[in-house]
Amino acid sequence: MARKDKHVSETPATAWLRQHGVAFTEHPYDYVEHGGTAESARQLGVDEHAVVKTLVMQNERGEPLVVLMHGDRQVSTKSLARAIGAKSVEPCKPEAAQRASGYLVGGTSPFGLRKAMPVFVEASVLTLPRILINGGRRGYLVGIAPAALCDALGAKPVSCAL
């Protein structure tokens, strides 16, 4: 059961959102190892399609990039590579993702990243009225308007969902 009364201290992600004037709501839940978006959606009583996961991947040169995808969909690395002009794209190892993002795997947010990386968002995410996305720690999502991903974050829309 989600704890509605739990106050979550500021994270680099929430500091970034405030600094960029992005309105957000806080949605803490009880983190479950390997529970993913299915678990957070279940606890918060929302459609998993509107819970957006933040994935750190890398191109063939080992350069990290961020992909934002519906919780209930997978990334077609072939489609993504084609869309961004890379030869190939693959998920980063957890240690590399943590080093580049500054966040623990399971708590990665596209906001307030340690290292500047290109951010790509599945285009259909932008058609949703509101999304929940990681707020910078495990067990903590923030609700935002999807337009903020492009407007404030500079995410580039791509079609790469499976």
C-alpha positions as CSV (number, residue, x, y, z in Angstrom):
1,M,0.0,0.0,0.0
2,A,1.4,3.4,-1.0
3,R,2.2,5.7,1.9
4,K,0.4,9.0,1.1
5,D,1.7,10.7,4.3
6,K,5.4,10.0,3.7
7,H,7.5,13.1,3.0
8,V,10.3,12.6,0.6
9,S,13.3,14.7,1.0
10,E,14.7,16.7,-2.0
11,T,16.5,14.7,-4.6
12,P,18.7,16.1,-7.5
13,A,15.6,15.4,-9.7
14,T,13.2,17.4,-7.6
15,A,15.7,20.2,-7.2
16,W,16.1,20.3,-11.0
17,L,12.3,20.3,-11.6
18,R,11.9,23.2,-9.1
19,Q,14.8,25.1,-10.7
20,H,13.2,24.7,-14.2
21,G,9.7,25.7,-13.0
22,V,8.2,22.3,-13.7
23,A,5.1,21.6,-11.5
24,F,5.0,18.1,-10.1
25,T,3.2,15.9,-7.6
26,E,4.9,13.4,-5.3
27,H,4.0,9.7,-5.3
28,P,6.0,7.6,-2.8
29,Y,5.4,3.8,-2.8
30,D,7.1,0.8,-1.1
31,Y,10.0,-0.1,-3.4
32,V,10.2,-3.8,-4.3
33,E,13.4,-5.2,-5.7
34,H,12.8,-6.1,-9.4
35,G,9.1,-5.0,-9.1
36,G,9.5,-2.3,-11.8
37,T,6.7,-0.2,-13.1
38,A,4.2,-3.0,-12.7
39,E,4.7,-2.9,-8.9
40,S,4.7,0.9,-8.6
41,A,1.6,1.2,-10.9
42,R,-0.2,-1.5,-8.8
43,Q,0.6,0.3,-5.5
44,L,-0.4,3.7,-6.7
45,G,-3.5,2.5,-8.5
46,V,-2.5,3.8,-12.0
47,D,-2.2,2.4,-15.5
48,E,1.3,1.0,-16.0
49,H,1.2,2.6,-19.5
50,A,1.4,6.0,-17.8
51,V,4.3,5.1,-15.6
52,V,7.4,6.0,-17.6
53,K,10.7,4.2,-17.0
54,T,14.1,5.8,-17.4
55,L,16.6,3.6,-19.1
56,V,20.3,4.4,-19.5
57,M,21.6,2.8,-22.7
58,Q,24.7,3.3,-24.8
59,N,25.6,3.5,-28.5
60,E,28.3,1.5,-30.3
61,R,30.9,3.9,-29.0
62,G,29.9,3.4,-25.4
63,E,28.4,6.9,-25.1
64,P,25.5,6.9,-22.6
65,L,22.0,8.1,-23.5
66,V,18.6,8.1,-21.8
67,V,15.4,6.5,-23.2
68,L,12.0,7.2,-21.6
69,M,9.5,4.4,-22.3
70,H,6.0,3.4,-21.2
71,G,6.3,1.0,-18.2
72,D,4.4,-1.7,-20.1
73,R,6.5,-1.6,-23.3
74,Q,10.0,-2.5,-24.3
75,V,12.5,-0.6,-26.3
76,S,13.3,-1.8,-29.8
77,T,17.1,-1.1,-29.8
78,K,17.1,-1.5,-33.6
79,S,14.4,1.1,-34.1
80,L,16.0,3.4,-31.5
81,A,19.5,3.1,-33.2
82,R,17.9,3.9,-36.6
83,A,16.0,6.8,-35.2
84,I,19.0,8.4,-33.6
85,G,21.6,7.6,-36.3
86,A,23.6,5.1,-34.3
87,K,24.9,1.8,-35.6
88,S,23.6,0.0,-32.4
89,V,22.2,0.7,-29.0
90,E,22.3,-1.6,-25.9
91,P,21.4,-1.2,-22.2
92,C,24.3,0.0,-20.1
93,K,25.6,-2.3,-17.3
94,P,24.1,-1.2,-14.0
95,E,27.5,0.2,-12.8
96,A,27.9,2.3,-15.9
97,A,24.3,3.5,-15.7
98,Q,24.9,4.6,-12.1
99,R,28.2,6.3,-12.9
100,A,26.7,8.3,-15.8
101,S,23.3,9.2,-14.2
102,G,24.4,9.6,-10.5
103,Y,21.3,7.5,-9.5
104,L,20.9,3.9,-8.2
105,V,19.3,1.5,-10.7
106,G,15.6,1.5,-9.8
107,G,15.8,5.1,-8.8
108,T,17.0,6.7,-12.1
109,S,15.4,9.9,-13.1
110,P,16.0,11.8,-16.3
111,F,16.1,15.1,-14.3
112,G,19.3,16.2,-12.5
113,L,21.6,13.7,-14.2
114,R,25.2,13.7,-13.0
115,K,26.5,13.8,-16.6
116,A,24.8,15.5,-19.5
117,M,23.3,12.9,-21.9
118,P,21.0,13.0,-24.8
119,V,17.4,12.1,-23.8
120,F,14.9,10.4,-26.1
121,V,11.3,9.8,-25.3
122,E,8.9,7.3,-26.9
123,A,6.6,9.7,-29.0
124,S,3.4,8.1,-27.7
125,V,4.3,9.0,-24.1
126,L,3.8,12.6,-25.2
127,T,0.1,11.9,-26.0
128,L,-0.8,11.0,-22.4
129,P,-2.5,13.6,-20.2
130,R,-0.1,13.0,-17.3
131,I,2.7,10.7,-16.5
132,L,4.5,9.3,-13.4
133,I,8.3,9.1,-13.7
134,N,11.1,8.4,-11.2
135,G,11.8,11.3,-8.9
136,G,15.4,10.4,-8.1
137,R,15.2,7.6,-5.6
138,R,13.8,4.1,-5.3
139,G,10.1,4.1,-4.3
140,Y,9.4,7.7,-5.4
141,L,7.7,8.8,-8.6
142,V,6.7,12.3,-9.6
143,G,3.6,13.2,-11.7
144,I,4.2,15.7,-14.5
145,A,2.8,16.9,-17.8
146,P,4.6,14.9,-20.5
147,A,5.3,18.2,-22.4
148,A,7.8,19.0,-19.8
149,L,10.0,16.2,-21.1
150,C,10.5,18.1,-24.3
151,D,10.0,21.7,-23.1
152,A,12.2,21.7,-20.0
153,L,14.4,18.6,-20.5
154,G,14.9,18.8,-24.3
155,A,14.0,15.1,-24.8
156,K,13.7,14.2,-28.5
157,P,10.6,12.1,-29.5
158,V,11.4,8.8,-31.2
159,S,9.3,5.8,-32.1
160,C,11.0,2.7,-30.7
161,A,8.3,0.9,-28.6
162,L,7.8,-2.9,-28.9
